[in-house]
Amino acid sequence: MRDPATEQTLEGARQTRPQMPEPLPEPPRDRPLRDRILDVVALYPEPRSAILPALRLAQDEHGWLPDEAFEQVADATGLTPAYCKSVASFYDMFRLEPCGTHEICVCTSLACTLVGAADTLNAFRDELGIGVGETSEDGLFTLRTVECYGGCGWGPVVSVDERYHEPLPASEVAPLVERLRKEGKA
Amino acid sequence: MSDQRVLLDFEGDRREIAVYEEAGGYATLRKALKSDPAELVATVDTAGLRGRGGAGFPTGRKASFLPKDRKPAYLCINADESEPCTFKDREIMLRNPHALIEGIVIMSYAIGATSAFIYIRGEYRTEFEVLMRAAEQARAKGYVGGSVLGSGYDATLVIHRGAGAYICGEETALLSSLEGERGQPRSKPPFPAVAGLYAAPTLVNNVETIATVPFIVERGGEWYASIGTERSKGTRVFSLAGNVKRPGNYELPLTATLRDLIEGQGGGVVDGHRIKAIIPGGSSTPVLMPDQIDTGLDYESIAAAGSMSGSGAVTVVDDRTCIVQLALRTAEFYKHESCGKCTPCREGTRWGTDILRKIEMGEAGQGELDLLLDVCDRILGKCLCPLGDAMAMPVAAFVSRFRDEFQRHIDEGGCPFVDTSPFSGLYHDHDHAGAHA
């Protein structure tokens, strides 16, 4: 499976990728969802502009976007639930069905696939025992393929819970999954 | 190639405002706020700076289209970098976020904008956090907010995260999305300069374009125009990806060539392989052949070679890859991202993808290669926005440049490159049936 030519590219990628900052902690959910949505509504000249951040807050609250979430977003933004749902369905990052504890997204766009993304994807399927778009029986993992993530020179890019891992060759999939399983049980 | 960098002329990063100020940052803003706004636009025009998002339209001219007397007016920064193979705005935001913020405030002042927005793609979560923190630091120092540095000019900045839709990088779709709609493009005219965000005059500019503005205002339009070629001025941050030894982002003057980038910076193609194809400006641009490696990276040279410099993303494909698979994966992307608003793109991206899949699987008849070209022809120039062309242009070029390879799939009833091509794991992996939906 290991190909010396691709290894050469990945070694170069590790050298050119900028140092990434530590992720910020999740924003606190100490106040009601409605109040937090009203905070973002206040940033914009018109309330409707806040629909994407509002949907994101609702999704973080529920883990996905059930009908209740659309009611909540509609209520706080002055829109209708159907409108909110139609907007959410346009964008890939909104989940219209429940998702595992860890969402794993493998970029299979051009540049990542040139340097081994198909092997990385198939390693995740073997390790997790699920197919693309499926959630593992224990509810820990959902596996997806995604289009270009903008890490093209540092691929294969995999995002785990919205944080990029790059480059992530197939050989590094098993240790990552093992770590996530341990975290998941804790 | 001489080391002539502007935007990324340093090691490490300048995320901390003190580091950026130490390097002279925000001094130009102080100077700009004492200048005549029209003169600032004229300086950018003199520099010959062209939009670095993909269209390459002269930035100063675009800014001059905004009516001076209509308020509110808006500046929107397009940080929705999504064209496959492109990752340079991400590096600029990660390493030099304050150059972007300083450029935003200068440009806002120059066009008399009442608010500025950064529309950053939702997947760039860490980059969003970097910008939020940089904006907070800039606000605390009085560079952003009410009466910037006591000038009386108010610079409001909102950083807005998208949620995963390539089309939102098209400027009118970006505005639809920012207004809280599905991110579908609008008919032009009216152009955003006349009726943009909330129907107000709006300037939409790419991250790299605006981050370059402070350097131009600091050192003068003539200085910037002295770098590069006659019609392609300055430097550009090129994204280099694919089968090279050192992929990454490299800032080069626009006098550089593909060879300077691929071999000089990227170390050349990986050992044991040769270049089969070069995609010179993001996945929507027509493929170039290995013997075109001495083509200049400026807008005109790449156009003369039969392609486009697009987003400045150069991808090297080596001899392991099946071009039909490459074309199929390209087409699938645009099919996935087509918003469905206009017919040629909605129907054509799906139809073209279906034909390519049949060719790859060895299920296509002789006539279907010409049918594929016919589908491309029925898309080209007939769509509401450039997305349809973004699928049709590269697919048509793959067929015309590698026709024999497509023909072999038809003649041999399957893919001759299954064993070597890195895309085979998506399309032919029988252990993982239905690998790529």
Interface residues (C-beta under 8 A of the other chain):
Chain A: P4 A5 T6 Q8 T9 G12 A13 Q15 T16 R17 P18 Q19 M20 P21 P23 L24 L43 Y44 P45 E46 P47 R48 S49 A50 I51 L52 P53 L55 R56 T77 L79 S86 V87 F90 Y91 D92 M93 F94 T108 S109 L110 A111 T113 L114 V115 G116 A117 A118 D119 L121 N122 R125 G131 V132 G133 T145 V146 E147 C148 Y149 G150 G151 C152 G153 W154 G155 S159 E162 R163 Y164
Chain B: G12 D13 R15 P72 E81 S82 E83 P84 C85 T86 F87 D89 R90 E91 L94 R95 S115 R121 G122 E123 Y124 R125 T126 E129 V130 R133 V158 H160 R161 G162 A163 G164 A165 Y166 S177 L178 E179 G180 E181 R182 G183 Y198 S239 L240 A241 G242 N243 V244 K245 R246 P247 G248 N249 G266 G267 V270 D271 G272 H273 I279 S283 A313 T315 V317 D318 R320 T321 L326 R329 T330 F333 H336 E337 C339 P422 F423 S424 G425 L426 D429 D431 H432 G434 A435 H436 A437
